[in-house]
């Protein structure tokens, strides 16, 4: 059945983040399989994506992070949806803009699927905002309680929303571009440059990398501890407001800036170890991308990574409450090439069938179909 799907997203191109990435892959597969798509997102940005109309609405730069656009309630949402006449409204990480999309969908009598993707309370805590948890939890719970179905990316997220009283929860994980992220993308010349000995005549260093936004909520200042692991060289892929702080504290690190596509895949595969710092991840896409690239992962034992990393089997988990744990886990991998190879091999097997095509087909065949048919069920 061909569907008309309106996606109201808190972020879309040219923004680079988990929400924008998931929406892009979802739109690609929907279009490839013959569905009609409308995207509503904060601006500025493209107004046409592969022939699908992109409606830009009012937005403002997030204080302290002006390049991150925060969507605002806008009557343009209802007008766009009424004109498009969707069969279903997909709410991507709904917040203020998502609330407009939800109201418009209910007014038009159109079913909704809400995708929980951003831990707003964790985001606020990452920026030092105290006491906001009850307000943000009520906002999140209120939005998702009014959606027909909520999809969460991990068991940790399901537990979190269930505790807030949100009904009809279902786990829907993210795909990974296995045609892009692959060990074959490794560039030995690039790796050799990154691993250059600290002193003339010394041994090449083990390349430890972080990939992601350099923002406070990602707790990237922990990388300063990672950089002190003997025999290692830190490579930081990404950009954001914390880059200046990191460059001043870790002058020996390599900062590549934002990378996309084949350049990003080459960087991932040319690492020896991938380290993630943030504890408020509802999923953690970069963990999957590292695993698909054949790179062993160190990640916090919190949130989304708990679903992606089996400790000492497909990676290493560390206790984020222990300030020494991340550095110790990275040091363990830096000093044990055999362990790195074993964890990388098992991790690649764990993500081997998790393509975006498969994941979006599940979204359509299971979750879209359920709300269009009025099917409600217990959490699954």
N, C-alpha and C positions, 0 to 999 in steps of 0.2 A: 504494500500500500504506500503510495506516495504521500508524504506529509508536508505541510507548511509549518516550519518550525521557526519561532521567533526566539532568539537568544538575547536576553538582557544581561550584560556582563559588566562587572565592576572594573574590568580592564580588558583592553584589546590592543592590537598593533597600533603604534610602534612600541608600546610598552613591552618589556621583556620580564616576565615573571610567571609563576606557575599557573595563575588564572588565565592569562593571555595565551600561554602555550597550550593549555588544555582546550580552550575555546577554538583556537586555530585548527588543531587536529580534529576536533569534533565537526567543525564547519567543512573541512576538507572531505571527510568521509561522507557526511550527509550529501554534499554536492556530487561526489563521485558515484553515489548510489541513487541519484535521481531526485532527491528531496529538494524543496525550495526553502531558502534560508534568509532570514532578516537578522541583522546584528544591531543591537542598540548598546552604545558604549560611551564612556567619557571621551572628550576630545582634547586636543586636536589629533587628527590622524586620517588614515585612508577612509574614503567614503564609498569605496567599492572594493570588494575582495572576491576575486574570481567570479565576478558577475553578481555576487550577492550584495545587496544594498547595506551599507553601514550608516546608521543614523547616529550622529554625534550630539550629545546633550550637554547641559551646563556642568561645569566641573571647576575644581580649584586645586592648586598644588598643595600637597600635604605640608603643613608647617614643619620645617626642619628637613624636608625632603621634597623640594618643589617640583622635581621631575616626575614624582609619583602623583598622578591625577586622581582626585577623589570625585566620583560622580555624585551629583546633587539631584534631589527630587525635581522632576521637570515634566510639565504637561505634554511636552513633545513625545514622551513615551507612549501615552495613551493614544495620541494622534497617529503615531507610527504603527502601533499595533492594530488600531481600528482600520487603517488603510490596508495593511497587509493581510488581515483576516486569517491569523494563524490557527492551526488545529491544536497547537500546544505551545506553551511558553516555558522555555528553559531558563532558569535563573542561575547564573554562574556566580557563585560566592556572594549571595545577596547581602547588601548593606543598605545604604541610603537610596541608591539608584534601584537596587533590587526591590525595595519596598514600593517604589513607583510602579515597577513592572508587575508586582504581585497585585497591587490595587487595580491596575488596568486590566489584568487578566481576569480577575474576579468580576469586574464590572462587565466585561465582554462575555463572561460565561465560558472561559477557556481554561482547561486543566493546566496544572503547573507541576514541573519537576524542579526541585531546588537542589543545587550542588553545594554541599558544605566543603569549603576549601581553605578558609582563612580563620585562624584562631584570633579573633579580634581582641580578646582579653590578653592573650599572650603578646600580641602585637603592641598593645598599649603598655604593658609592663616592660617590654623591651625598650620603650622610649621613656621609661621612668615615670609613667603616669600611674599614680597610686589611687586606689579607691574606686577605679572605674569598672572593676569586674562585675558588680551587680547590675550596673546600667547596661553594659555591653552584653551580658548574659541574657538580660530581659529582651534586648533588641534581637539577638540571634534566635532565642527561643520563640519570640512572638512571630518572627518571619517564617520560621520553619514549621511552626504549628499550623500556620494557615496555608502552607503548600500542600498539594495532594500527595506528594511523595518526596522524601529527602534522601539523597544519596551521599554517603560519607566515604572517604577514601581509605579508612583504616579502622581497626577494632578500637583503638584509643579514641578516635573521633566518635564512633558509635556510642561508646560508654559515656563520653562527655555530654552528647546531646540527649541521650536517654535519661541521664541524671537531671537534665533541665526540663524533662517532661515532653520532649518532642516525640510524636508518634510516627509510625510507618517509616522506620529507618531501614535502609538497605546499604550494604557495602558495595561500592562501585570503585574499583581501583583505576589507576592511570596506566596508559600504555607507554611503551618506549619504542623509539625509532630504531629498530634493529638493523635496518638497511643503512643507517648512518653511524650509530655507535657500535663499533666493532674493533676487536684487537688489531685487525688488519690496517686500521687507520694510523697505527703507531708510526711515528717519524723518528728514526734513530738519530738523525742529525740534530733534530730539535731537542731530543732527549739529551744528547751529548752536550749541547750548549747549556741546557739547564743544569746538568749534573757536573759541570766543570769544577775541578777540585778547588777548594778554598785557598790552597797554597800551591805554588809551582812544584810539580813532582809528586803531589798528593794523589790519593785515590779519588775516582769519581764519586760524587755524592748520590744518595738515594733521593729521588725527586718526590716530594710530598706536596700534593695540591689541594686547593680549595676552589670550588666553582660555585658562583652564585652572586646575588646582590650583596654589595658591601654596605649593609645597612645595620643600624644598631640592633634591631630586633633579631638579626641573625647571629648576634653575639660573636661577631667576627674578631673582636679584640682578643679572644682566646687564641687566635693564630700566633700571637706574640710568644706564647708558651710553646706552641708546636715548633716554631722556628728555632728553638734552642736545643732540639734533639740532636745530639752529636752525629755527624756523618750524613746529615740531611740538608736539602736545599728546598725552601718553600717557594712554590709557584702559586700566584693568586690570579684567578681568571674571573673577571667581572668588574663592575664599577658601582659607585654609589657614594653617599656622603661620608662614609668611614674610610675611604681610600687614603685621604691625606694623613689621618692618624696612623694608619698601618704603615704607610711609606716612611713616616718619620721614625717609628719604633722598630721597623724591620728593614733597614736599608739594604741588606743583602738579598732580600726576596725579589723575585721576578714578578712584576705586575704587567699582565698582558692587556688589560682593559677588557671591554665587552667583546666576546667572540660569538659567532653564529655559524650554523651549518657545518660545512666540512672543516673549517678552521677550529670550531669548537670540538668536533669529533677527534681531530688530530691531537688537540691539546689533551683531552681526556685520556686517549690511548697512550700518550707519551708520558704519563705519570707512572710512578711506581706504587704510590699509596694515595688514596683519596681520604681526606679528613673533613667531616662536617661538624659544625660548631653549634647550630641553633637547636633549641629544645622545644620550640613552639610549632614544629612542623606537623601539619595534619597528614602529610604523606611523605614528601621529600623526593622529588623527581630526580635530583642530581645523584642520589644514591643508586637508583636504577640505571642511570646513564653510565655511571662509573662501572657498575657490575657488568653491564652489557659490553663495555669497552675492555673488559679483562683486567680491571684494576681493583685490588683489594680495598675494602672500605672500613673506615673507623667512624662510628656514628654514635650519638647519645642514646642511651637506653630510655627513651621518652618519645611519646607521640608516634608519628608515622613510621620512623625507622624500625620500631619493634616488629612491624609486619614484614619488613623487607630484609632484615638482617637476623639470621640465626647465629647467635654468638659462637665463635670459634668453628663455625661451619661455613657460613657464607659471608663472614666479616667479623669484626670485633665491635662489641657494644661497650661503652664506658658509662660510669655513673656521673652524670653532669653535676651532682652536688659536691663531688670531690674535685677540688681545683687541680689536683695532680693527675687525675685519671686519664684525661685526653692525651696529655704528653706521654704518659706511661704506655698507653695503647699504641700510639704512633711509634714510640721507641721500640716496642716489641716487634712491630712489622719491619721497621728499618733494619733491625739486627738479624732478621730471620727470612732470607730469600725463599727458603723452602716453604715456610708458612704462607708467604705472600702468594706463591704459585698455587698452593692448595686452596686457599680461600677464593682466589680469583676464578679457579676452575669451577668450584661448586657454585659460586655466585652466578656465573654465566649460565649454568644449567638452570638455575632458579628463575631466570627471566627469559628463558629461551622462547616461550610461546606467548609472551605478553605484548603483542603488537597493538598499535593504535587502531587498526582496522578491526581487530577482534573485539577490543574494548568498546568502541563506538557502536559496533553491530549489536553488542549486548545491551547497550544503552537504549537503542531503538527497539530491538526485538523483545526485550524484557520490560524495561521501565517505561518507555514512552507508550508501548502497547497497553501496559497495565492501566495507566491513568486515562488513556483514551477509552478504555473499556470499562472504566469505573471500578477496577479491581483494587481492593485494599487488603493488606495482609500484615502479619506481625513482622518484626524486624528479621532480616535474613542476611 
